[in-house]
Amino acid sequence: MKAFIDREDCIACGLCEQTCPEVFQMAEDGLAKVIVDKIPASVIDMAEAAAESCPTSIIHLEK
């Protein structure tokens, strides 16, 4: 599974990083970014929770 973020619509709330720091991180520009090529199986549930809780719905997960 892979994660993608529409960074241009990110509001820099940091919720994704708080929910799943193994996959998401706040970049130097203050916007969220994906830090792995493939989501580790052990954190898929947390990555899905981050996507579902994103206030702007800009996190997309793809199998």
N, C-alpha and C positions, 0 to 999 in steps of 0.2 A: 504494500500500500504506500502511496506517495501523498504528500501534502503540498498544496499550492496556496499562495496568498496573493490577493489583488492589492498590492501594496499602495497603489494610488488612492485607495479608499480607506486605508488604515487610519484609525483615530488615535493610535499610540496609547491605548488604555493599559496594555501589558497583561491582560487577562489570559491570553494564550500562553505566554511564558510562565505565568503563575500556575496554570493548570497542567501544562506539559512541557517543562523546561528541557526535556530530552529531545524535543522536536522543534520547539519555537524559541526564539530569542529576540530581544530588542536590538536592532542594529544601531550603529553609531549615529545614523540620521534620525533616530528616535522611533522608527517604524518597525513593525514586526517582520521577521524573516524566518524561513525554514532553514534549519541547520543540518539536516540529514537528507541523503538521497532517497533512502527507504526507511519507513517508520518501523522500528523494531517491534516484533510481535508482542513483547512484554509491555509496551506502552500504547498499543492501538486504542484501547478503551479510553485512555487519558487524552489522546489526540482527537478522538471523536467527541469527547466532552468539551475540549477546547473549541472545536469547530461549531458545536451546537451552542456554546455560550458566547460566541463572538457577537458583540452588539451590532456590528455592521454586516455580519454574514459574509465575510470576505475569505474565510478559510474553506478550502475545498479539498476533500480527500478522494483519491482515485485508486481503484484496485488494479 
